[in-house]
Amino acid sequence: MHNNQNEFNLLVNVSTCLSIGFILTLIVFPIAYIGWVTKKYFRQKVYKLISIKEFKSHGFSVNKINTDSNFYFTEEILEGKIEGFKVFFDSLDFNLIKIFIEVEPSRAIDNIEFSEIESKMAHLNGKLVYGGVSIHYKKERLLKMNTRMIINEIDDIISLLTNHDIQPLNKA
């Protein structure tokens, strides 16, 4: 009788854990999938605004990311190189596009120089973030710009970075 009680408790505990795990799986996966589909939808809408064809003529291409990840869905982003700097286009939502430039400072940047760089990038909506520079464009501003204007603004930020001895990540 004592042995049967332990087996019954074990069965109840295992069943409870499996049930909780199953319920959490039913909640987490649909939420993650809906988030991925929404991001993909916004990204495609934004890419229509910026004319991918024109960016492709400037050396950009649509590449897949997270292809080897077990935790993230595969996504397609617009990616290219300008003066050795990797540049990525992404969308946060339909009204906002983010351009990210990967950088690697060759030396430590003090607070004064950091503030100076930030203030010079402010009119271009650029901001130094971990691993690079993030530039945000609102939809209204993006509709008034063409591909050449966007690339010129990226070039301005890149020349500012190189003037402050900030180099592309993994420069060969």
Sine and cosine of phi, psi and omega as CSV:
sin_phi,cos_phi,sin_psi,cos_psi,sin_omega,cos_omega
0.00,0.00,-0.67,0.74,0.00,-1.00
-0.89,0.46,-0.65,0.76,-0.01,-1.00
-0.92,0.39,-0.63,0.77,0.03,-1.00
-0.91,0.41,-0.57,0.82,0.01,-1.00
-0.91,0.42,-0.66,0.75,0.02,-1.00
-0.91,0.42,-0.66,0.75,0.02,-1.00
-0.90,0.43,-0.65,0.76,0.02,-1.00
-0.90,0.43,-0.69,0.72,0.04,-1.00
-0.88,0.47,-0.66,0.75,0.04,-1.00
-0.89,0.46,-0.69,0.72,0.01,-1.00
-0.89,0.46,-0.68,0.73,0.02,-1.00
-0.91,0.42,-0.70,0.72,-0.01,-1.00
-0.90,0.44,-0.71,0.71,0.00,-1.00
-0.91,0.42,-0.69,0.72,0.01,-1.00
-0.88,0.47,-0.65,0.76,0.02,-1.00
-0.90,0.44,-0.71,0.70,0.01,-1.00
-0.89,0.45,-0.69,0.72,0.02,-1.00
-0.90,0.43,-0.63,0.77,0.01,-1.00
-0.90,0.43,-0.71,0.71,0.02,-1.00
-0.89,0.45,-0.70,0.72,0.04,-1.00
-0.87,0.49,-0.66,0.75,0.01,-1.00
-0.91,0.42,-0.70,0.72,0.00,-1.00
-0.90,0.44,-0.69,0.73,0.03,-1.00
-0.89,0.45,-0.62,0.78,0.04,-1.00
-0.89,0.45,-0.66,0.75,0.03,-1.00
-0.91,0.42,-0.39,0.92,0.01,-1.00
-1.00,-0.01,-0.73,0.68,-0.13,-0.99
-0.94,0.34,-0.75,0.66,-0.07,-1.00
-0.88,0.47,-0.71,0.70,0.05,-1.00
-0.89,0.46,-0.60,0.80,0.03,-1.00
-0.90,0.43,-0.70,0.72,0.02,-1.00
-0.90,0.44,-0.65,0.76,-0.01,-1.00
-0.92,0.40,-0.69,0.72,0.02,-1.00
-0.89,0.46,-0.65,0.76,0.06,-1.00
-0.88,0.47,-0.66,0.75,0.01,-1.00
-0.91,0.41,-0.71,0.71,0.00,-1.00
-0.90,0.44,-0.66,0.75,0.01,-1.00
-0.89,0.45,-0.71,0.70,0.01,-1.00
-0.89,0.45,-0.65,0.76,0.02,-1.00
-0.89,0.45,-0.67,0.74,0.01,-1.00
-0.88,0.48,-0.76,0.65,0.01,-1.00
-0.89,0.46,-0.66,0.75,-0.01,-1.00
-0.88,0.48,-0.69,0.72,0.01,-1.00
-0.91,0.42,-0.63,0.77,0.04,-1.00
-0.90,0.44,-0.67,0.74,-0.01,-1.00
-0.93,0.36,-0.64,0.77,0.00,-1.00
-0.89,0.46,-0.47,0.88,0.08,-1.00
-0.93,0.36,-0.53,0.85,0.01,-1.00
-0.93,0.36,-0.60,0.80,-0.13,-0.99
-0.99,-0.10,0.04,1.00,0.06,-1.00
0.86,0.51,1.00,0.09,0.00,-1.00
-0.85,0.52,-0.57,0.82,-0.01,-1.00
-0.84,0.54,-0.68,0.73,0.00,-1.00
-0.93,0.38,-0.62,0.79,0.04,-1.00
-0.93,0.38,-0.57,0.82,0.04,-1.00
-0.90,0.44,-0.54,0.84,0.05,-1.00
-0.94,0.34,-0.26,0.97,0.07,-1.00
-0.99,-0.17,0.26,0.97,0.07,-1.00
1.00,-0.07,0.12,0.99,0.04,-1.00
-1.00,0.05,0.39,-0.92,0.06,-1.00
-0.52,-0.85,0.34,-0.94,0.05,-1.00
-1.00,-0.02,0.89,-0.47,-0.03,-1.00
-0.87,-0.49,0.44,-0.90,0.02,-1.00
-1.00,-0.04,0.67,-0.74,0.08,-1.00
-0.86,-0.51,0.29,-0.96,-0.01,-1.00
0.88,0.47,0.49,0.87,-0.04,-1.00
-0.94,0.34,-0.48,0.88,-0.03,-1.00
-0.98,-0.22,0.16,0.99,-0.09,-1.00
-1.00,0.03,0.64,-0.77,0.10,-1.00
-1.00,-0.02,-0.16,0.99,-0.11,-0.99
-0.92,-0.39,-0.24,0.97,-0.02,-1.00
-0.80,-0.59,0.54,-0.84,0.08,-1.00
-0.97,0.25,0.49,-0.87,0.06,-1.00
-0.93,0.38,0.69,-0.72,-0.01,-1.00
-0.76,-0.65,0.42,-0.91,0.05,-1.00
-0.93,-0.36,0.79,-0.61,0.02,-1.00
-0.77,-0.64,0.42,-0.91,0.08,-1.00
-0.99,0.13,0.81,-0.59,-0.11,-0.99
-0.65,-0.76,0.57,-0.82,0.05,-1.00
-0.30,-0.95,-0.03,-1.00,0.04,-1.00
-0.81,-0.59,0.70,-0.72,0.10,-0.99
-0.78,-0.63,0.89,-0.47,-0.02,-1.00
0.78,0.62,0.61,0.79,0.04,-1.00
1.00,0.04,-0.18,0.98,0.02,-1.00
-1.00,0.01,0.75,-0.66,0.10,-0.99
-0.97,0.25,0.73,-0.68,-0.02,-1.00
-0.83,-0.56,0.78,-0.62,-0.01,-1.00
-0.87,-0.49,0.67,-0.75,0.10,-0.99
-0.96,-0.29,0.72,-0.69,0.03,-1.00
-0.57,-0.82,0.30,-0.95,0.04,-1.00
-0.86,-0.51,0.67,-0.74,0.07,-1.00
-1.00,0.00,-0.61,0.79,0.16,-0.99
-0.32,-0.95,-0.07,-1.00,-0.09,-1.00
-0.91,0.41,-0.39,0.92,-0.04,-1.00
-1.00,-0.10,0.02,1.00,-0.08,-1.00
-0.56,-0.83,0.78,-0.62,0.09,-1.00
-0.90,-0.43,0.59,-0.81,-0.01,-1.00
-0.89,-0.45,0.74,-0.67,0.13,-0.99
-0.93,-0.36,0.77,-0.64,-0.04,-1.00
-0.86,-0.50,0.76,-0.65,0.03,-1.00
-0.91,-0.41,0.87,-0.49,0.01,-1.00
-0.97,0.22,0.75,-0.66,0.02,-1.00
-0.70,-0.72,0.30,-0.96,0.07,-1.00
-0.64,-0.77,0.96,-0.27,0.01,-1.00
-0.90,0.43,0.71,-0.71,-0.01,-1.00
-0.99,0.10,-0.07,1.00,0.03,-1.00
-0.43,-0.90,0.21,-0.98,0.03,-1.00
-0.95,0.32,0.65,-0.76,0.01,-1.00
-0.96,-0.28,0.84,-0.54,0.00,-1.00
-0.98,0.20,0.15,-0.99,-0.08,-1.00
-0.89,0.46,-0.58,0.82,-0.03,-1.00
-0.92,0.39,-0.74,0.67,0.01,-1.00
-0.92,0.40,-0.61,0.79,0.04,-1.00
-0.86,0.52,-0.73,0.69,0.02,-1.00
-0.90,0.44,-0.61,0.79,0.02,-1.00
-0.90,0.44,-0.72,0.70,0.02,-1.00
-0.89,0.45,-0.71,0.71,0.00,-1.00
-0.87,0.50,-0.68,0.73,-0.03,-1.00
-0.92,0.38,-0.58,0.82,0.03,-1.00
-0.94,0.35,-0.49,0.87,0.00,-1.00
-1.00,0.05,-0.18,0.98,-0.12,-0.99
-0.86,0.51,-0.65,0.76,-0.03,-1.00
-0.93,0.36,-0.28,0.96,0.05,-1.00
-0.98,-0.19,0.16,0.99,-0.04,-1.00
0.88,0.48,0.44,0.90,0.04,-1.00
-1.00,0.00,0.53,-0.85,-0.01,-1.00
-0.55,-0.83,0.75,-0.66,0.08,-1.00
-0.95,0.31,0.80,-0.60,0.05,-1.00
-0.75,-0.66,0.13,-0.99,-0.01,-1.00
-0.86,0.51,0.85,-0.52,0.07,-1.00
1.00,0.05,-0.02,1.00,0.00,-1.00
0.18,-0.98,-0.38,-0.93,0.01,-1.00
-0.86,-0.52,0.73,-0.69,0.02,-1.00
-0.93,-0.37,0.78,-0.63,0.02,-1.00
-0.87,-0.50,0.77,-0.64,-0.01,-1.00
-0.92,-0.40,0.73,-0.69,0.08,-1.00
-0.87,-0.49,0.78,-0.62,0.13,-0.99
-0.99,0.15,0.43,-0.90,-0.06,-1.00
-0.82,0.57,-0.68,0.73,-0.04,-1.00
-0.87,0.50,-0.68,0.73,0.01,-1.00
-0.94,0.34,-0.63,0.77,-0.02,-1.00
-0.90,0.44,-0.59,0.81,0.01,-1.00
-0.91,0.41,-0.42,0.91,-0.01,-1.00
-1.00,0.03,-0.08,1.00,-0.10,-1.00
-0.94,-0.35,0.43,-0.90,0.16,-0.99
-0.94,-0.35,0.06,-1.00,-0.06,-1.00
-0.85,0.52,-0.68,0.73,-0.03,-1.00
-0.89,0.46,-0.62,0.78,0.01,-1.00
-0.91,0.41,-0.66,0.76,0.02,-1.00
-0.90,0.43,-0.72,0.70,-0.01,-1.00
-0.91,0.42,-0.59,0.81,0.06,-1.00
-0.89,0.46,-0.65,0.76,0.03,-1.00
-0.92,0.40,-0.63,0.78,0.07,-1.00
-0.90,0.44,-0.67,0.74,0.05,-1.00
-0.87,0.49,-0.64,0.76,0.03,-1.00
-0.88,0.48,-0.68,0.73,0.01,-1.00
-0.92,0.39,-0.65,0.76,0.00,-1.00
-0.90,0.43,-0.65,0.76,0.03,-1.00
-0.92,0.39,-0.57,0.82,0.09,-1.00
-0.89,0.46,-0.69,0.73,0.01,-1.00
-0.89,0.45,-0.72,0.69,-0.02,-1.00
-0.92,0.39,-0.51,0.86,0.08,-1.00
-0.90,0.43,-0.45,0.89,0.02,-1.00
-0.98,-0.17,0.33,0.94,0.06,-1.00
0.86,0.51,0.63,0.78,0.11,-0.99
-0.96,-0.26,0.86,-0.52,-0.13,-0.99
-0.96,-0.27,0.26,-0.97,0.07,-1.00
-0.90,0.43,0.50,-0.87,0.07,-1.00
-0.91,0.41,0.71,-0.70,0.03,-1.00
0.83,0.56,0.71,0.70,0.03,-1.00
-0.91,0.41,0.78,-0.63,-0.02,-1.00
-0.99,-0.12,0.00,0.00,0.00,0.00
